[in-house]
Amino acid sequence: MLTYKQSGVDIDEGNRAVDLIKGKIKSTYDNNVIGDLGNFSGLYSLKDFTSMKEPVLLSSTDGVGTKLKLAQMMDKHDTVGIDLVAMCVNDLICQGAKPLFFLDYIATGNLVAEQVEQIVGGIADGCKMAECALIGGETAEMPGMYSDDEYDLAGFSVGIADKEKIVSGQNVKCGDVLIGISSSGVHSNGYSFIRKIFLDTYNYKLDQYIEELGMTLGEALLTPTKIYVKLVLELMKHHEIKAIAHITGGGVIENIPRVIPKGLGIDINKNSWDKPAIFNMIEGFNAIDERELHKSFNMGIGLVLIVNKEDAANVSNFINNRENDISIDSKYDELLKDKAYIIGNVVDTHEGVNLC
């Protein structure tokens, strides 16, 4: 007799994966989560937000991209879940939204329960950093669509903001100041280019220890994306933030103009911040045009805030003197530290971004 398992789909293994991840998922729940695992949809109450004059729901979706290929090559799957959450919730807070809940989608050619446990463990850690609940997900075993060692991830997040407090960028003006907040490394963009540079062109190995990185190349490249949610929400309680840009694909060149009015431009002092060692290494190859670098990678700045000139010093000091009280795991301590730099200003003499 034919069975579903003979076609490559093991329902029992899927059920075993669910058993392994239950505790990690529930560890992200807050008092607004309704019900339990196993429902056909996730339920989340908005009872804590009745004080808002006009509550608005905001949503975002993203993936991890070809960074997953490196995770699969290294057989290390416990950090890419953080990347998945970060790429979604960092977009939400660009408009000042508090993330409420998160859903994940895992597609694989061959479901291995322990691998799913590692991935979802990372997603749970990311949700804790973002202070949102993981209330649903889907794991799809699709032999023939993916090879046995391949998987892909997609994430979906929903947040809330009071309409009158949404960060829109519409009040940005000439003379405003850009504050750049440190990235943890390459984050989750440009990994096709990363593989072209390190693996194809210069023939590095992922397990190769690099003195200037203080770790193997693979470890450096799998450093998770920073999550800026708690920082931005705290800042908004004390300071006026006029615009926020998440520096993802397109770098500072393409992402900052998205959040300022037409007719204005940006001057950025490209030497005004400390770069993670991985970017110094890339620059050291002298093989990539400067503007191409800042268009392909974050180059050490993961988030940009635009504030009034008079507020810039206070905002920077707030960030640099802040202590993060989120306790996830000691191995993520560096990931939770933020460093602020004044990196440029808004001008009316040109549009786009000028690297000075």
N, C-alpha and C positions, 0 to 999 in steps of 0.2 A: 504494500500500500504506500502511496506517495504521502509525504508529510511536508509541512511548511519549512521545517528545519532543513530538509534535503535541498530546498531552493536557496538556502543561505540565510534564512531569517530564524533566529532562535528566540522564541517568545519567553522561554524560561530564563534565559540569560538576561533579557530585558527586565524581567520581574526581579531578578537578583540585583541588578543595578539599582532599581528603585529602592530596594531594601537598604542598600549601602548608602544611598544619598539622603534618605529621609531626615536623619539627624542634622546634617549640614543645612538642608533647606529650612527646617524649622528653627534653626539658630538665627535666621535672619528676620523672623516674624516680629512684628510689633502688635500693639493692641488693636490696630485697625484691620488686621487680617481676619477674615471670617472663614470658618470651615477648616478643612484639613486637606491633606494630599488625597488625590484620587477623584476629586470632583472634575467635571468636564470643563470647568472654567475656574479661574481664580477670582475671589471676591475680596474687595477692599473697601472699607467704610470711610466716608469723608466727614465723619462726625467731629473731628478735631479742627475742621477748617470753616466752621460756620461763622466765625468772626470776620471773614473776608467780605469786603463789599461786593466784589464781583469775581468769584473764583473762576479761573481759566485752567483747563487741562492742557498740558503740552506733551508731545510725544516725540520719540526719536528711535531710530533703528540703525544698526550698523553690524559689522563683523570684525574679524581680526585680520583678514587678508592672508597674504602668503607668509606672514610670520608663523602661521601654523605649519608650514613645510619644515621650518627649522625645528619646531617642537617635535614633529613626527620623526625627523631625522635623528634627534637626540633622545627620543623616547622619554621626553619630559613634558608632562601635561598639567602640572599643578599651578602654573602661572597664567596661562593664556585666558583663563576665565576672568581674571582681574582685568586683562586687556579688553575683553568683551564688554564688561560692565562700564569700564572707563570711557570707551569710545561712544557710548550712548549717553551716560549721565553727564559727562563733560559738555556735551552739546546742550543738554537741558539747562544747565546753570548759566549758559551764555545769555539766556533771557531771564535769569533770576528765578528759575523754577526749582522748587524743592522736589527731588525725586521721591515718588511714593512707592512704586513697585516695579519689578523687573521680571521678564520672561525670557527663556532661552530656547534655542533650537539647535540640536546636535544631530548631524547627519553623518553616517559612517558606513563603510562597506562591510565591516565585521565588528559587531558590538562585543566589547570586552568590559565586563562590569567594573573591574578595578580601574580601567582607564576612564570610564565615565565618572567614577567616584572622584578621581583626581581633577578632572575638568570642572565638575560641579562644585568641588571643594574650593577651587579658585573663584568661581562665580559667586559663591557664598561669601568668601573673603571680600571680594569687590563690593558686594551689596552692603556688607557691614561698614566698609570705608565710606560708602555713599549714604549710609543710614537709610536704606530702602529695603523692602521685603522682596524676596524671591518667591512669587506666588504661583508660578506655573512654568511649564516647559514641555518640550517634546523631544524624544530621542527616536530617530528613524534609522533603522538598519536597511540599507539599500544596496545589496550586492549587484554588481554590474554597473551601477552608477559611480561607485567609488571602489578603489582597490581595498584589500583587506586592511592595509595599514593607514588608510586615509580617512580623515574626517573634516567636516567644516562646521563652523559655528555662526550663528546669528543671534543677535540680542534685540530686545524691544523694551523700552522704558517709558513710563508715564510719570509726569510731574505736575505740580500745581503752583500757581502764582496768582496773587491778587492783580487784576487787570491794570490798576493804576500804578503798580509797582514793577511791572514788566520792564526789563532792560531792553530798550529799543535802539539806542544809538542816535535817535533823532535830534538830541540836543548837543551832540558833539560839535565843537567849534574850533576854529583856528587858535592855536596856542595851548590847547589841551595836551596833556602829557600821557605817554604810554608807559605803563609799568609791566614789565615782563616777569613771569613767574617760572622758576626753573622747571625743566623737564627731568625725567629720570634717565633719559637716553633717547633711543630712536622712537620709543612709543610703539605705535602700530601702523605706521605708514611708510611707504617707500621700500618695502622689503624685497620687491623684485629687483630694485636698483641695488639694495644691500647685497643680495646674492650675486648680482652681476659684478659688483666691485670686489667683494672678498673671496667668493668661492670660484668664480669663473675667470676673473682677470688676474688676481694676485695669488690664487691657489692656496688660500688659507684653509685650515681644517677647523671644524667647530670645536674639537676637543683640544686645540692648540692653546697653550697658556701664553698670554700676552702680558709682558712685564708692565707696560704702561697702563693696561686695563686692570691689573691686579687680579685677574681671573682668566678663564678660558674665553675665547671669542664667543662660543655658543652661549655661555652664561651671560656675557655682556649683552648679546643681542636678544636674549629672552627676558631681560629685565622688564618687569611689567610697566604699563602706562600709569602715570600718576592720576589720582582721582582728586579733583579740586573742589568738590561739592561743599564740604564742611567749611573750608576756607572762605569761599565766596559768600555763602549764606551768613557767616559771621561778619564778614566785611560789610555786607549790605545793611546790617543793623546799626553800624556806626558811621558809615561813609557813603557819599553819593558816588555810585559807579555808573558812568554814562554809557559805556559799551564794553562788551566782553567778546573776545575772539578765541576760540579753541584752535590751536595751531596743529592742524592735521595735514592731510594731503594738500600740497600747494604751499606749505610753509607760511612764513610771515608775508610773503609776496602776494599771495592770493586770498588769505583768510582775513586779514585785517580790513582791506577795502570793503568787505561784505558788510561790515557793521558801522560804517560811517556814511554820512550824506554825500551825494554826488557833488562834485565841485571841490572836494577836499582831498588832500593827499597826506602821505606819511613820510617823514624823515626818520630813519632808524640808524643809530650809531651801532654798527655791527661789532664793535669792540667793547661794548658796555656791559657785557655779562661773561661769566665764567662758563665755558662749554664743558660738557661731560667728555671724558677721555676718548670715547669712541669717535666723536666728531673731530677732535684734534688729530686723531689717527687718520681719518678720511681726508682731512685737509692736507695732511703731510704727504699724501700721494701726489699732490700737485697735478692731478689728472682731471679735475672737475672745475668748471667755471664757477666763480663765487656766487653769481646769481642763480645758477642751476642748483647749487647746494641749498640755498635758502628757499628755493622753490620746491625742492624735493623732500627736505627734512626739516624738523623743527629747530635743529642746530642748538638745542639747549634751552629753548623757551617754549613751554607747553601751553601757556595761557597768557593772553595779553588783556590788561584792563586799561580803559581810557578814563581819566579823571581830570578835574579842574587842576590847573597848574598849582594853585594855592594848596590843594589837598595832597599833592603827590608825595611829599616827604612823610606826612602822617600815615598815609596808606602803606607806604613801603616799610615804615617802622613797625606798623601793626603786624604786617606779615612776618617780618624778620624776627620779631620778639615774641611771636605767638607760640604757645605750646599746644601740641595736638594730643588730645586725651583719648583718642581711639586706640584700643588695645586689641590687635588682631594676632600678631605673632612677631616675636623679636626680629625675625628675618626681614620684616617689612618696615623696620624703624626708619631706615633711610628714605623709603618710599613715601613716608608720611611727613617728611620735613620739606618745607618750602622756603625758597630764597627769592626775594624780590629785587629787581633792578629797574632803574629808570633808563629806558632804552631809546626814547625818541619823543617826537611831538607831532601834532597835527598841523598841517600847513595849508595855505590856500594858493600857493604858487604853482602847484602841479597836482595831478591826480595820480593814483597808484602809489607804489612804495619805492622810495629812493634809499639805497644803502649807502651810508656816509662813512 
